[in-house]
Amino acid sequence: MEVNMLSRVADGMFWLNRYMERTDGMLLTLNTLYIMSFDQETNDYQGYKPLLKYYTDLSPEYIAEFQHDTNFVLKYVICDSKNLNSVRNLITKARENARGSQDKITKELWEHINSMYHYINLPDLPKRLETPEAINILAKLNKDFLLYNGIFHVTMPRGLGWCFSSIGKHIERCLQTISMTQSYYAPIEYNLEGKEDLLYWRKLLLSLSGYELYLKSYSNIPHNRKVIQHVIFNPDFAHSVIFTLGLIETYLDCVFKNNNLMEARTMRNQFGRLKSYVEYTDYHHLTNYQLEQVLKNTKDQLNEFSMDFSKLFFSYT
C-alpha cells in the first residue's frame, strides 16, 4: 500500500474523529430532545426513542420502558460506564486513539481532548445530572465539541492524517443522518405525501443542525418531501447525505493519490457507485417504498464500504 503512514496511526486518526463525531451527534440529539421535553405543545409520543434506538444497544422493551425517563436517559447516555456508546466511553476511546497518534495531531487538539476527558470523568457528574444543572452540563459539552471541531479545523496539517480522520468523521456523520431520518419516517411509514407539521420535523432538523437552514430554504408546506430533499439531497447542507458523501470522495482521492493498486481502484469504484446511487435518485418522484429502500441501501453500502476501507488500510481481518 503506497501510503506513507503506519496503518496503526492511520487507524487511530480515522477512529479519533469517528468517535468524536458520533459523540457530537449524540449530544446534539440529546440536547434537542431534552429541551423539547419541556415543550407542552409538542406531541412527544416518541420521547428519547430515536436517540436510544440508534445510539445504544438497549432492547426494544427497555427503550419502551425508559423512552420518557429524562433522568435515566441523561445518566445512561452521558456517563454510564456499562453503555459502550456513552459520552464518557466514547471520549475515552477517542483519547486513546489521540494518544496513539500524538505525533500526527497538534498540541492544542490533544490538550482539548484531555480537558474533555477529565470533565466527563468528574465523580460528581452523575449526581449533578439529576439537578437543574443538567441543562448547563449539556450546554458545556455541546460547546466543547464546537471547540473541538474548530481546533481540529484550524490547527491540523492537511496531510494523510487529516484525510483519514475526515473520512472517518464523514462516514459517521452520513450514517447518523440516515439513521435519524429513518427514525422519524418509519413511524409514519415513509409517507412522503403526509401532512406532518413543522413541530414533528423540528426535532429531526435540530438534531442534524439543519433547522435554521430549512426554514430559510423551503416554504412552509408540505414538509414530508421537502425534509427528505433537505437532509438527503441538499448539496449546501453540511449534514446532508449527498454533501457528506462528496467530502468522503474528496478525501478518498487524497488517500488514493498516485496509488495504482487494483484494490485501491476497486474501492474507489465501489464508493463511486454508492455516491452515484444517491446522486441520481430522482427525489421529486420518489415513492414511499423507494424512499425506504434508498435509506436502507445507502446505509448498508456505506457500512460495507467502511469495513472494506478498514480491511485495506488498517489490516483488519
N, C-alpha and C positions, 0 to 999 in steps of 0.2 A: 504494500500500500504506500503510495507516494505522498505521504503526509508527514511533515516534519514535526510531529508531536507524539509523545508516548500515548498509547491507547488508554493507559490508566489516567493520564492527565486530561485527555480529551473527554473521557467518560465522566470525570469529575466536573468539568466545565458544563457539559451537557446537562447533568443532573442537578448541579447547583441552581441553575436558572429554572429548570423544570420544577423543582421543589418550591422555589420561591414564587414562581408564577401560580402554582397550584394553591399555595397558602394565600397569596394576594387575592385570587379569585374567590376562594372560600370565605375569606374575611369580608370581602365586599358584599357577597351574598348574605352572609350572616348579619352584617350591619343593616342591610336593606330590610331584611325580614324582621329584625329586632325592632327597628324604628317603626315599621309599618304595623307591627303587632299592637301599637298604641292607638292606631287609627281606627276608630269605631265604624267609620263609613266603609271600610274595606271588607268585602265578603271573603274572609280569610279561611276558607274551609281546608286549604292545604297546610296552613301553618308553616312549619320548618321542613315539611316533607321533601321539597326539591333539593334542599341542602343535604339532608340526611341520606336521601336515596343515592345521590351522586358521590358525595364526599366521604361516606362511611360504609362499613360493611355490616351495619345493623340489619337484622331480619325485617321483612315487611311487617310482621306482628309487633316488633319492638318499635319500629318507626310509627306505626299507627297509635301505639300507646303514648309515645312521648313527643309527637309532632307539634303539640301545642304547649309543651312544658319548657318555658323560657329558661328557667334555672338549670334544668338538666342539659339543655342544648348548649348553653353558653359554656358550661364547665366541660362537657364532653368534647365539644369541638375545639375549644381553646387549649385546655391543659390536662386532659385525661391521658395519662401515660399508656393506658391499655388501648386507646384508639390510635391505630397506626397512622392515621391521617390527621391527628390533632395538630394544631398550630405548633405546640411545643415539640412534638416529634418531627414535624417537617422542617422546622427551623434547625433542630439538632442535626438532622440528616444533611441539610444544606451546608451547615457549618463544617461538618466532617468532610464534605466534598470540597469546600473552600480551603480547608486546611491542607488537603492533599494536592491542591493546585495553587498553593500560595505564591509560587514564583511566576504564575500567569495572571494573578489578579492584583489590583492596586492596594496599597496600604489603607487608603480611605475606605475601600469596599470591605476589606477584612475587618476593620475596626467597627464599621456599622453593623455587619452581620454579628460580630461578637457582642455588641451592645444589645441587639435584639435578642440574642440567645440568653443573656443574663437577665433581661427584663422578663421574658416569658417563663423563666425558671424561678422567679421570686416565690418563696414559700407561702406568702400570704395571698397570692393572686386568686386561687380558687375561692377563698372566703370573700374577697372584695368583689368577685363577680356576682355574689348573692345580694349585693347592696346597690343603691342608685349609682354608685361609682362605675358600674359596668359600662355605661354609655361612654364614659371618659376613657376607659381601657380600650374599648373598641376603636374610638377615635384616634388614640395614640398608635395603636397597631396599624390602622389603615394609613396614617400619616408616615409611619416608619417605612411602609412599603412604597409609598410615593418617593420618599427619600432614597430608598434602595435603588429604585429604577432610575432616579436622577443621577445618583452617584455612579451607577453602572454605566449609564449612557455618556456621562461627561468625562469620567476618568479612565475607562478601559481602552487599551490599544485595540485597533481594528485588525487583529491578526486572526490566526486559526482559532484561538481560544474564544474570541468574540463570535466567530461563525458557529462553532459547536454549541456555545451557550445560547445563541439566538435561535438556532434550530430547535433546541430543547424547549425554550420559552414559548415559541410559537406553535409547536406541536401541542403543548399543554393548553395553551390559550384556545386553539381551534377545537380541541376535544371538549373543553369547558363550554364553549359557545354552543356546540351541537347538543351536548347533554342537557344543558339548562333549557335550551329551546325545546327539546323533546319533553322535558318535564312540565312545560306549560301547554304544549299542543296535544300530548297524549290524553289528558283528561277531557279534552273537547273533541277527541277522535280526529285530530288533524284537520278540522273543518275550516277551510280557507274562505268559505262564504258565510261564516258565522258572524254574529253581531256582538261579540265580546267587547266591552267598553275599555277605555284607556286605563281605568283603575285595575282591570285584570292584567293588562300587559305591562303596567308600570313596574311591577316587581321584577319581571324578567329584564326589562330595559335598564333599570337601575343596577341590577346585579352584573350587567355587562358594560356599565359606564356609557350606555347609549341613549339614555332617556332624553337628555337635552338636545342632542343632535337629531333624534327622531322628531321631536316637536318642531324643530326648525326646518326639517326636510320634507315632512309629509303633512297633508291636510288631515282634518280630524277623523273622517270616517270613509270607508270601513277599515278597521285596523288589522284584521286577521291575515290578509295577504300582504299588507304593507310592512308589518312587523317582520315577516319572512324576508321580504325584499331587503330590509334594513340589516338584519342580523346575519343573513347568509350571503347576500349578493351585493351589498353596498361597498364599492371599492374605496370609499372615503372614510369608512368606519373602522377604527383600529382593532376592534374585536370581531369584525365580521369574518366568516369562514373564508370568503374569497380573498380578503386582504391578508389574512394570516398565511394562507397557502402561498400567496405571492411572495411574502417575505421568506418563507421556508425555501422556496425555489431560488431566490436570490442568494441565500447563504449556502445552499447546496452547490450552486455554480462556483462559489468561492472555494468550497472544500474540494470539489472535483476538478478544479482548475489544473490543467496540464496532466490530468490523470486519464490514461487511455486504457486502463484495465477493463476487461469485459464486465466484471462485477459492478464497476462504477457506472458504465454505460447502461447496464441492465437496471440499476437502481434509479438512475436519472430518468429513464423511460417509464419506470413504474410510477414515479412521482408525477411525471408529465401527464400520464393517463388519468391519475386521480384529480389533478387540478383541472384538466380539460373536462372531466365529467361534471364538475360543478360549474365551470365557466360557461359551458354550452348548454346548460339546463335552461329551458325557457320558463322562467318563473312566472311570467304573465299568464301562462296557460297550464300551470301545474294543477293536477287534481289532488285531492286529499290523499289518495293512496300513493301517488307519485312522491308527494312531499315526505310521507313516512319512509318510503324507500330511499330517497335521496339522503336523508339524515342518517339512516341506518347504514347504508352502503358507504357513505363518506367516512363515517366514524370507524367502521370495520377496516376499510382500506388504509386509513391513516394509522390505526393501531398496528396493522400488518407492516406498513412501511417503517414505523418506528422500531419494531422488532428486527426487521431486516437491516436497518441502518445500524442498530446497536451490534448485531452479529458481525457486520462487515468491519466496523471501526473499533469496537471495544472488545473484540474476541469473545463475545457471548456465545455459548453453545446451547 
